[in-house]
């Protein structure tokens, strides 16, 4: 009876303080979303009104409609840049998931000095600052003719492998070995065991890695700028940067409109897959 009373008291306390947490996180969410809202409302204004009243909503004098979007698409050749960004992002994420998931499975199931060294190298790659390797990397990419959307996918594989291998290794450790042994007893080869048994179980971590890598690659400016042949290929962050004129002149209306178009695809992708993030991160943090 006393235990039941204690549980009731605890439930009442949680309910009493629950609204405080709800209010706090609601305010926090507003602070996080407000910059996106600010970009959206300014993309619909005339250039002069953006500088005079950036926090005001569009009215009959400042409203510019879709003109900023049309100007931005024409100025930047947006659809070509969008196509390059899609090819690079989708290709890089697919290659990272395929290669790192197989690598993590091999590292976790085969215990020897080679796999331990391989795992340490993957972890070490996470702590090396990009600024230390960006100039040798750009020179090497040019020498190996990787200055195109397909070539840069290999570069992204190298930079994205560390975090992905770390997360996949943590998840594979939580998969019972008996499942794989049963598949092999039924006649599956190691490749069949991985793709038909192990990989489907990895779904939460696969989606988590895909979201993290896609958000990074889609918004990345520096690596494509250093590696790609900019006369032929430009990504969305690069063409948006090109809207800055000489002596610091910026067409803010057009830039805001292009930023809105740039963030819409990644927000949609994140919204569809976000329910798997926590499950995948927690599963990938399992200790061996």
C-alpha positions as CSV (number, residue, x, y, z in Angstrom):
1,X,0.0,0.0,0.0
2,X,2.8,2.4,1.0
3,X,4.6,1.5,-2.3
4,X,1.5,2.3,-4.3
5,X,1.1,5.7,-2.5
6,X,4.8,6.5,-3.3
7,X,4.2,5.8,-7.0
8,X,1.1,8.0,-7.0
9,X,3.0,10.8,-5.4
10,X,5.9,10.5,-8.0
11,X,3.3,10.5,-10.8
12,X,1.7,13.7,-9.5
13,X,5.1,15.4,-9.2
14,X,6.0,14.4,-12.7
15,X,2.7,15.8,-14.0
16,X,3.1,19.0,-12.0
17,X,6.6,19.7,-13.4
18,X,5.9,18.4,-16.9
19,X,4.4,21.7,-18.1
20,X,7.6,23.5,-17.1
21,X,9.7,21.2,-19.4
22,X,7.1,21.5,-22.2
23,X,7.3,25.3,-22.0
24,X,11.1,25.3,-21.8
25,X,11.5,23.1,-24.9
26,X,8.8,25.0,-26.8
27,X,10.6,28.3,-26.3
28,X,13.9,26.6,-27.3
29,X,12.2,25.2,-30.5
30,X,11.1,28.7,-31.3
31,X,14.6,30.1,-31.0
32,X,15.9,27.3,-33.3
33,X,13.2,27.8,-35.9
34,X,13.2,31.6,-35.9
35,X,16.2,32.0,-38.2
36,X,14.5,29.8,-40.8
37,X,11.3,31.8,-40.5
38,X,13.4,35.0,-40.9
39,X,15.0,33.8,-44.1
40,X,11.6,32.8,-45.4
41,X,9.8,36.2,-44.8
42,X,12.8,38.1,-46.2
43,X,12.8,36.1,-49.4
44,X,9.4,37.6,-50.1
45,X,10.5,41.2,-49.7
46,X,12.1,43.8,-51.9
47,X,15.8,44.4,-51.4
48,X,15.6,47.8,-49.8
49,X,13.1,46.7,-47.1
50,X,15.2,43.7,-46.1
51,X,17.9,46.1,-44.9
52,X,15.5,48.6,-43.3
53,X,13.2,46.2,-41.5
54,X,14.6,42.6,-41.5
55,X,12.3,41.4,-38.7
56,X,9.1,42.8,-40.1
57,X,6.5,40.8,-42.0
58,X,6.0,41.6,-45.7
59,X,3.3,44.2,-46.3
60,X,1.8,45.8,-49.4
61,X,4.9,48.0,-49.9
62,X,7.6,45.4,-49.2
63,X,6.0,42.3,-50.7
64,X,7.9,41.1,-53.8
65,X,6.2,37.8,-54.3
66,X,8.2,35.1,-56.2
67,X,10.3,37.6,-58.1
68,X,13.4,36.9,-55.9
69,X,13.0,33.2,-56.6
70,X,12.8,33.7,-60.3
71,X,15.8,36.1,-60.3
72,X,17.9,33.7,-58.2
73,X,17.1,30.7,-60.4
74,X,18.1,32.7,-63.5
75,X,21.3,34.2,-62.0
76,X,22.7,31.1,-60.5
77,X,21.6,28.4,-63.0
78,X,20.0,26.8,-59.9
79,X,18.7,23.6,-61.5
80,X,22.1,22.6,-62.8
81,X,23.6,23.2,-59.3
82,X,20.7,21.3,-57.8
83,X,21.3,18.3,-60.0
84,X,25.0,18.3,-59.1
85,X,24.2,18.5,-55.4
86,X,21.7,15.6,-55.7
87,X,24.1,13.4,-57.5
88,X,26.9,14.1,-55.0
89,X,24.8,13.8,-51.9
90,X,22.8,10.7,-52.9
91,X,25.9,9.0,-54.4
92,X,28.1,9.8,-51.4
93,X,25.5,8.7,-48.8
94,X,24.9,5.4,-50.7
95,X,28.6,4.6,-51.0
96,X,29.3,5.6,-47.4
97,X,26.5,3.4,-46.0
98,X,27.4,0.4,-48.2
99,X,31.1,0.4,-47.6
100,X,31.1,1.4,-43.9
101,X,28.4,-1.0,-42.9
102,X,30.3,-3.9,-44.4
103,X,33.6,-2.7,-42.9
104,X,32.0,-2.4,-39.5
105,X,30.5,-5.9,-39.7
106,X,34.0,-7.3,-40.7
107,X,35.7,-5.3,-37.9
108,X,33.2,-6.5,-35.3
109,X,33.1,-10.2,-36.2
110,X,36.8,-10.7,-37.1
111,X,39.0,-10.1,-34.1
112,X,42.7,-9.7,-35.0
113,X,45.4,-7.0,-35.2
114,X,44.4,-5.9,-38.7
115,X,40.8,-5.2,-37.8
116,X,41.8,-3.4,-34.6
117,X,44.2,-1.2,-36.5
118,X,41.6,-0.5,-39.1
119,X,39.1,0.5,-36.4
120,X,41.7,2.8,-34.8
121,X,42.4,4.5,-38.1
122,X,38.7,5.1,-38.7
123,X,38.4,6.7,-35.2
124,X,41.6,8.7,-35.8
125,X,40.1,10.2,-39.0
126,X,37.3,11.7,-36.9
127,X,39.7,13.9,-34.9
128,X,41.9,15.2,-37.8
129,X,40.9,18.8,-38.6
130,X,39.9,19.3,-42.3
131,X,42.2,22.3,-42.5
132,X,45.2,20.1,-42.0
133,X,44.6,18.1,-45.1
134,X,42.6,20.4,-47.4
135,X,45.5,21.6,-49.6
136,X,47.2,18.2,-50.1
137,X,43.7,16.7,-50.7
138,X,42.8,19.2,-53.4
139,X,46.2,18.6,-55.1
140,X,45.8,14.8,-54.9
141,X,42.2,15.0,-56.2
142,X,43.4,17.1,-59.2
143,X,46.2,14.7,-60.0
144,X,43.8,11.7,-59.8
145,X,41.1,13.5,-61.9
146,X,38.5,13.5,-59.2
147,X,37.4,17.0,-59.9
148,X,33.9,16.0,-60.9
149,X,30.7,14.9,-59.2
150,X,31.6,11.2,-59.4
151,X,35.1,11.6,-58.2
152,X,34.2,13.7,-55.2
153,X,32.0,10.9,-54.0
154,X,35.2,8.9,-53.2
155,X,36.6,11.9,-51.3
156,X,33.4,12.1,-49.2
157,X,33.7,8.4,-48.5
158,X,37.1,9.0,-46.9
159,X,35.8,11.8,-44.7
160,X,32.5,10.2,-43.8
161,X,33.8,6.7,-43.0
162,X,35.1,7.4,-39.5
163,X,31.7,8.4,-37.8
164,X,29.8,5.8,-39.9
165,X,32.1,2.9,-39.0
166,X,32.0,3.9,-35.3
167,X,28.1,3.9,-35.3
168,X,27.8,0.7,-37.3
169,X,30.3,-1.1,-35.1
170,X,28.3,-0.2,-32.0
171,X,25.1,-1.5,-33.6
172,X,26.6,-4.8,-34.9
173,X,27.8,-5.6,-31.4
174,X,24.2,-5.7,-30.3
175,X,23.1,-8.2,-33.0
176,X,23.2,-11.8,-31.6
177,X,25.8,-13.9,-33.3
178,X,23.4,-16.9,-33.3
179,X,21.3,-15.2,-36.0
180,X,24.2,-15.2,-38.4
181,X,25.3,-18.7,-37.5
182,X,21.8,-19.9,-38.2
183,X,21.8,-18.2,-41.6
184,X,25.2,-19.9,-42.5
185,X,23.9,-23.3,-41.3
186,X,21.0,-22.8,-43.8
187,X,23.5,-22.4,-46.6
188,X,24.1,-18.6,-46.8
189,X,27.4,-17.3,-47.8
190,X,29.0,-14.4,-45.8
191,X,27.8,-11.9,-48.4
192,X,24.2,-13.4,-48.4
193,X,24.3,-13.4,-44.6
194,X,25.2,-9.7,-44.5
195,X,22.7,-8.4,-47.1
196,X,19.8,-10.7,-46.2
197,X,20.1,-10.9,-42.4
198,X,22.4,-8.3,-40.9
199,X,21.8,-5.3,-43.1
200,X,18.0,-5.2,-42.7
201,X,18.5,-5.3,-38.9
202,X,20.7,-2.2,-39.3
203,X,17.9,-0.1,-40.6
204,X,17.7,2.4,-37.6
205,X,21.5,3.1,-37.8
206,X,21.5,3.2,-41.6
207,X,18.8,5.9,-41.6
208,X,20.7,7.8,-38.8
209,X,23.9,7.7,-40.7
210,X,22.1,8.7,-43.9
211,X,20.6,11.8,-42.3
212,X,23.8,12.9,-40.7
213,X,25.9,12.4,-43.8
214,X,23.3,13.9,-46.1
215,X,22.9,17.1,-44.0
216,X,26.7,17.5,-44.0
217,X,27.3,16.8,-47.7
218,X,24.3,18.8,-49.0
219,X,25.4,21.9,-47.1
220,X,29.1,21.6,-47.6
221,X,30.8,24.5,-49.3
222,X,34.6,24.1,-48.8
223,X,35.3,20.6,-50.0
224,X,33.4,21.0,-53.4
225,X,35.0,24.4,-53.8
226,X,38.5,22.9,-53.4
227,X,37.9,19.7,-55.4
228,X,35.4,20.4,-58.2
229,X,36.2,22.0,-61.5
230,X,34.1,25.1,-60.9
231,X,34.0,25.9,-64.6
232,X,31.9,22.8,-65.2
233,X,30.4,21.9,-61.8
234,X,28.9,23.9,-59.0
235,X,26.8,22.8,-56.0
236,X,24.1,24.9,-54.4
237,X,26.2,26.4,-51.6
238,X,28.8,27.5,-54.2
239,X,26.2,29.2,-56.5
240,X,24.6,30.9,-53.5
241,X,28.0,32.3,-52.5
242,X,28.4,33.6,-56.0
243,X,25.5,36.0,-55.4
244,X,27.8,38.2,-53.5
245,X,29.1,41.0,-55.7
246,X,32.2,43.1,-55.5
247,X,33.0,45.2,-52.5
248,X,30.6,43.3,-50.3
249,X,27.5,44.0,-52.3
250,X,24.8,41.4,-51.8
251,X,21.4,41.0,-53.3
252,X,19.8,39.8,-50.1
253,X,16.4,39.1,-51.5
254,X,17.7,36.7,-54.1
255,X,20.1,35.1,-51.6
256,X,17.3,34.6,-49.1
257,X,15.2,33.0,-51.8
258,X,18.0,30.6,-52.9
259,X,18.6,29.7,-49.2
260,X,14.9,28.7,-48.9
261,X,15.1,26.5,-52.0
262,X,18.4,25.0,-50.7
263,X,17.0,24.0,-47.3
264,X,13.6,22.6,-48.4
265,X,14.9,19.2,-49.7
266,X,17.0,18.5,-46.6
267,X,14.2,19.5,-44.3
268,X,11.8,17.2,-46.1
269,X,14.3,14.3,-45.9
270,X,15.0,15.0,-42.2
271,X,11.2,15.2,-41.5
272,X,10.6,11.8,-43.1
273,X,13.4,10.0,-41.3
274,X,13.8,11.8,-38.0
275,X,11.9,9.3,-36.0
276,X,14.7,6.8,-36.4
277,X,17.5,9.2,-35.3
278,X,17.4,8.6,-31.5
279,X,16.9,4.8,-31.9
280,X,19.9,4.6,-34.3
281,X,22.2,6.9,-32.2
282,X,21.4,4.9,-29.0
283,X,22.0,1.6,-30.8
284,X,25.2,2.8,-32.3
285,X,26.6,3.8,-28.9
286,X,26.5,0.3,-27.5
287,X,29.8,-0.7,-25.8
288,X,31.4,-4.0,-26.6
